[in-house]
Amino acid sequence: MVARNALMRIFWPSDASSSPLPGVLVGFRNSESDVFVVGILQEVEFRHVENALVVGTLLRHSPHDVQELLQRCGHSSLHALGVVNPKTPPEEANASHLVFHTNPSTRLPRLLNPTSMSMIAQVVVYDRPDPTRMQYLSLTPIALALGDKIRNTTWDAAYEEEEKERKRRERLIEKLKMHKVISRPPSKKELALPMLIEQVNCSFELNALLQKNIGMIGRRMRRALSVSEHVVESANNLWDYMYNALSYIGWVWVWPVLAQILLSVLMANRIAAEIALRVLHWRPAASPDAPPLRDISATAQQIDIRLQQFCYWPIQYLTLRKRKAGWGSITNSHPDYIRFYNSLWLVANDIILGVALGSYIIDNAELVVANFDMIFSAWSVDGLRRMIIWLMGWPGGLKLNTELADFLGDLFLWVIEYWADITGLLRPHLPLLVQVTGFSAFAGATMPISLFLDLVSLLTLHIYSFYIASARIFNWQLTIMISLFHLFRGKKRNVLRNRIDSCDYELDQLLLGTILFTLQFFLLPTVFVFYLTFACARVAVIGLKAALEIGLACLNHFPLFAVMLRLKDPERLPGGISFELQDTTLNDAQNHDQPVSRPTAHVLLKSVPLSLRAMFQPYFELGGRIRKHYLSPSVFLSLASGQFVPPIHRRTLYSLQYSMLPAERATVTELWELLTRKALARQVHPRVASTHSVPESWKENGNNAK
C-alpha cells in the first residue's frame, strides 16, 4: 500500500482515448508508487481483463516473441492497473486499483481517490514513439559515427590530444560534482529512468497488440465449419491460394538460382575491391614507415573511401535486415540505418553532380584546356617569373643587396625555366587529360576534384621547392646571427646541455664575429624578401588545396540524411529527454463537478532532438585540428624564424570521412559466411512458409527437392 501523503507517479500515454466511456488500464507496476500505463481497453470489465492477462489472451497473434519486449521493460507480464471513467465511484482506497477520470477538452487525466486516503499524484504524460517510423526515446544522444574506431599515434596523432583534453574535462566535471552542499546517492526513481524509457519505446507495439486482441475478451469458442461452409470459404480464398502457390514456386525454385547468381557477382566484385585496397595500402618491405599510396594521392584516397564503403554496404544491409526479423522497438540498429542511407544518398548525389560536371567538361573540353593552360601559366610560371624579376630590382623602393638579389633571382629563374620546359611536355596531352577527368566524373564529382587536387600538387611542386630552399637559407642566417650575438655578449650555446654558457673570446675572434654579423645583418632583408614571397605563394597553394579538401569532405561525409530527418521527423534523432510542467488551472476549473480528486501534477515527457552542433561536431573537430596545425603560435613562430611548417597529414584530414567506416573491414571469408548463412535462413519466404497458406504436400515436395 502507498503511504499517506506519498507521491504516486503515473506514466500516461498522450494518445490515450479521452472519451467518457469506461475502460481498464493495462500496463506495468514498477513499484507501489510508480505505475506505467501502456493502453486503455474500453467497454470491458476489469475482472475479464485480469483473466485475459493471466491466460495470455490479449497477447496472442504476436508477430514476434512478446517475452522479448517484456524483458526489455523489466517485467514478465502486463497487469490490470485500474479503471478510467467508472460508472460508480470507488468507496474504499486501494492503491492497486487506480481510478482515473478524463476530460475530452483537456485530455489530461486526474486521479480520483476517496477522502480516506491522502495521496498526491504526478501524471507524466509521454508521447508514444512510433517504431514503424523508427521513432524512439534515448537518454544519450544518438551516435552518427561508429564507436569502434581503433586509433593510434600512427593513424591520428591529433586524436590522442583531443582524447586527453576530453578526459581532462571529464575529470574536472566529476570533481565539480563533488562540490555540493548535500551529496546523496541517486534515488530508486532516478535509477529506474532507463527502464522507463524502454517501456515508453515498447508501449506502441504492446498497445497495438492489446487493441488487436480486445475482441477476444469474454468470447466463446467458435464452432467448427460445416462442409458447405468449407466449400464457400475455399471458393472465396481461391485467388489467395493461387497467389500463395505462385509465391511458393518463385521463392523455392526461382529465387535460389537468382540468389546464387547475385551472390557470385557480389563476391567477385568484393575480391576485386580487396585486391585494389591491398594495392592502395601497400608499403614496401624495405621501408615499412613509408606512406602508402592512399596517403600520397587524393585520388587514391578517394578510391579507397569508395571501395571501403562498397565493402561495408553488405554488412550494413544484413544488419538492417535483422531489424525486420524482430520488434521495431529494439533500437540497436537505428544508427546503422541512418549511416547506411546517408552513405547511399551521398554517393547518389555525388554521381548526379558528377554526371553534370563530366558532361560540361566533355562538351567544353577545348575551353577547359585553354583556361587551365592560361591560369597555370599566368599564375605559377609567368606570374612567379615577373615577381622574381621585380624582386631583383628595388621592390617598393626597398634597396636590397644587388649582387645577392641577382644571384638568387637568376637561380630561381633558371629553375622556373627548367620547370616550364618539363611542364611544356604536358601541354600536348592536356586534351586527353581533360577527357579522362571528364569521364571520371561519371563515377562521382569527387573524382575530378581529387584529380585536380593531385594536379595542383604536382604543378606547384616548384613553389614548394622554392619555399623549402628560401626557408632553409633564411633559418641558417638567423641561426648564425643569434650565435654571433651571443659572441658579443661573451657567451656561447652549449649544445650538450642545451643552455647558454659564458665564454672568453680573443680580440681577433670578436673582430671576425663583428664582420660576419654585419654582413649577415645587411644581407638578411634580401633573403627575407625572397622567403616572404615564396612563403605567401605556398600559403596560397595550401589555401586552394584546403578549399578542395573541404569540398571533398562535404561530398563524402555531409550528414544529409540526418539533416533531412532532423527537419522531417526530429523524434528519429533523439538527443535526450526533458520534463515540462503543464498548467492545470483550466483543468481544475472544468472538473469542479467531478468526484473528489486529490492534487494532481501533470508533467510532459518530451524527446529532445539531436542538436545541429552535435550533428556537425566532426566538422568542428576537423576545424580545430586545422586551426591548431596552421594557426597556432608555434606555426607563426616557425614562419618568422624560417623553420619548415609541414602540411597537415592527409590521415588527419580524412579521419572525418573514415568515421562512418569500421576500423577493420570484414574479410572476404567473413562476408561469404554471412551471406551464405543469410541465404540458408531464407530458403522459403516467411509468408509462403506459414502453415495456413501452403498445403503440406507442397512443403514436403519442396523439402524433397531441396
Number of C-alpha atoms within 10 A of each C-alpha: 9 16 13 11 11 12 16 20 21 19 24 28 22 17 12 19 17 19 16 15 13 19 22 27 25 25 24 24 18 16 13 13 18 16 22 25 25 27 24 25 22 19 11 16 15 19 11 14 22 18 15 19 19 13 10 12 18 24 23 13 12 14 10 11 12 18 13 13 24 18 12 17 22 15 15 14 17 20 19 25 22 21 21 25 21 16 9 6 14 15 10 11 17 15 18 15 13 19 24 20 22 21 17 11 11 12 16 21 23 25 23 23 24 17 13 10 16 16 22 19 21 19 23 23 24 18 20 24 21 18 19 11 11 18 21 25 27 20 15 11 18 19 18 22 20 15 12 11 14 9 13 11 9 8 13 17 14 19 17 13 12 14 11 11 12 12 12 12 12 12 12 11 11 11 10 10 10 10 9 8 6 6 9 7 7 8 8 9 14 10 11 13 12 14 14 21 17 22 27 24 27 25 25 22 22 23 18 14 19 22 16 15 16 20 12 13 16 14 8 7 7 6 6 8 10 8 9 9 11 12 12 10 12 13 12 11 12 11 11 13 16 11 14 18 17 13 19 24 16 15 19 22 16 12 17 17 12 11 13 13 11 12 16 13 11 15 16 13 14 21 14 13 19 17 11 15 18 12 15 19 15 15 15 10 8 7 8 10 10 12 13 17 17 21 17 15 19 25 21 22 21 21 20 21 19 16 17 21 21 14 23 18 16 18 18 17 14 13 15 16 13 11 17 9 10 14 18 22 25 18 17 11 16 21 16 19 18 21 21 21 17 23 21 15 16 20 21 14 17 20 20 17 19 24 20 15 20 26 16 13 22 18 12 14 19 15 11 17 20 13 12 14 13 12 14 16 15 14 13 18 21 17 13 20 19 14 15 22 17 13 22 23 17 14 14 8 7 12 12 21 17 15 11 14 22 17 12 19 21 15 11 21 18 13 15 20 14 12 15 17 11 11 12 11 10 12 13 9 11 18 17 13 15 22 18 16 21 26 19 20 26 21 20 24 25 29 25 24 22 23 21 18 20 17 14 15 18 11 15 16 15 18 20 18 15 21 24 20 16 22 27 17 18 24 22 15 21 18 14 13 20 14 16 23 16 16 21 15 12 14 17 20 16 11 9 6 8 8 9 12 13 13 12 11 14 7 9 9 11 15 12 12 18 16 12 14 21 14 12 17 14 12 17 18 16 22 22 19 18 23 24 18 17 23 21 12 20 20 14 12 17 15 12 13 17 15 13 17 20 13 16 21 18 16 20 24 20 22 20 18 17 22 18 12 15 19 9 10 15 19 23 25 29 22 20 16 16 11 14 12 11 13 11 14 8 10 16 15 9 13 15 10 8 10 14 15 21 17 15 21 16 23 19 18 20 17 24 19 20 22 15 11 10 15 21 14 12 19 18 13 15 17 13 14 19 18 11 14 18 16 12 11 11 13 17 14 11 14 17 15 17 25 18 15 15 9 10 13 15 16 18 17 19 22 18 19 21 19 17 22 22 17 14 10 14 15 12 15 10 11 18 17 11 14 17 14 11 14 15 10 10 14 15 22 15 10 13 22 18 11 10 9 15 17 15 11 9 13 17 11 10 15 10 8 9 9
